[in-house]
Amino acid sequence: MVAIGLSAGGVARVRFALSCLWEVMAGVRVLRHPGRHAIHLPWANRVRPRLVEAGLLDGLLGQLVPPAPGYLPDFLTPPPAGLVPDLDQELAVLRATPPETVRAQLDLCPGPRPAAVAALYADPDAGLRRLAEEIGRYWRLAVARDWPRIRAVLDAEVFHRARRLAEDGAAGLLNDLHERVRWEGDALLISQRHCDAPDVPDGSGLVLVPSVFVWPSVLSIAAGDVPQLAYPARGVGGLWECPAEAPDALGAVLGRGRARLLAALDAPRSTTELARRTGLSAAGVSQHLTALRAAGLVVTHRQGRSLLSSRTAVAETLLGASA
């Protein structure tokens, strides 16, 4: 059990952030034991052959990420800056990790050090440069193609949690993150097996990091200036599924393009993501969304730099009735 101090003042310093590095580290852990993360099997089966061919799962990155519930060195996931994740910026922070921090956290890893990790320990500056290069290659081979749909799920999660905070307050938000997380008194309690991290006193706040690959568990970092909690985003269950087909009856009334858009809006999505999922052009999607908004079937809100559209209750009723 880890306790993070969160009095009223601490809750005021809770923020959400998205992280490319969290998705990389959690994704490598999925690939180590894909059977424990069945939802991600379609992704794992697709990307594993190219990662094996590139030698990334046996390289420094693969050696640093242990199977669950092993200790993941904290310097691999520095606190993300905000809701517009940028891999290059996060890698710059990673490369700037002080050598003494790298060595101190590697000392916490049990067992003998593999050769690549031993080289990182001996020369942290050179090792971090090598690690950043491997992460970049991993991203291009395993994540980049799917990043728009992953990002759409994460943006939708932040939007949902913001509404939950507005409707139910901090208690409703924090107690609904995960079954292993609860807010009691002046502390956020995180139940994690094999975790003996020290409690974090109140005052430093907390960064909540929704993630797709951390499913089905949670991961926390109590060290450093600001503790972090990575938890599964809503909508992960349908991440690798094809969008539902629109009922023919609804297509006959609205037109096939608009009906397909409504079917694809099972979660808030951007115009780019809708175009990818439906096969329509971005311009066509924008035109259809304008008509659907005018009819009261779709609403659009801004999330960071993105505009996300979602179905209204009227649209849900239409889809249910026509099905």
Steps between C-alpha positions, in 0.01 A plus 500: 500500500630844403354811663528838326407793721208689348338747735277772362813691403651194333185436298528853365834396348370187326531521123464275196775443245563273202832327443662326204760342729235346727345335194841373387594348835157351565489371141833319538364339815195384302729342240694318771184314607218569250282228652456718810372785283253320275336819378826596330566166329403628152756778535765276658468233231534765229803690631703227674657351182640836386631581850668160527657548158633839613638348822319751718341257746845362590679836495547757774133602495381141534750428777394804703128419496432199722190283484229600746521558791875567481645843577505742207774763556331833556728697267338318205176693556574860605194711590324596175448867433137518388227378268693534173756217520819535297741207484801715409447727799460205735815337363689824560397486866600133515845568354553777758454265798791550742743201504462460876122463459544233233742300713294535818187366330683220320629394843137430593464244218545145635728237353810526279511775242481400133786629286314799354376611843850463645630726223231756586607485865865550409435793264151647554543780244587266213248241620214752508581610146487138388174447689341807339595368156343162577181664629475702181534186288246317718255789459529496121457122478238435768307816586512771232247335269247460782575823684201695359251242632689468830508876535125518431433258787724698735343835405153355552607371842621843612176658377295241690697551822469877475122462483510255790694751708248773416203279584623297800800688639845369583373201699288377211793540263771335709288211625396410146846470344563130573397229742844516665482875559297677768507836674468470875538788739801699385666229292463326166554129569636280220490126556790340314650161566875480555520877540676642806542859382499758779193708562498846342418789736242757405614803306636381165169426331459217251518443124228268366611332177231311306654221293383228265784250548507513880169307497383314707708623792634832627858619532618765741817698556545640846859622459602842373337838540154402373343153541331345198218252457453330163161333470298335217300738283137427428438363152803269491272200447403615151835648401599228253151417375358612168227764543145374507310508171213744481156338475373499140171659608681800648716531191188517286379801700822692570719377217768233536782745574324674787372172640853356493628804687240459773592133535870590526432757775483238776753730674594864439720511189682753286431560132828327409412191703149487356641520148738213574231283656232559236706534183345840427713801413570755774307759301205263465503426872499874583207558267298214647578608857374850425167356386479261797571782745226712342259209548592463866661157452861598569676744731861615468737623771864604512759281674840667489570564132245246383128525433316187613147410388264272687144370463211661682226312683275546197759326280530214749124454486502498120775239484329282757162519330633431150705204621 
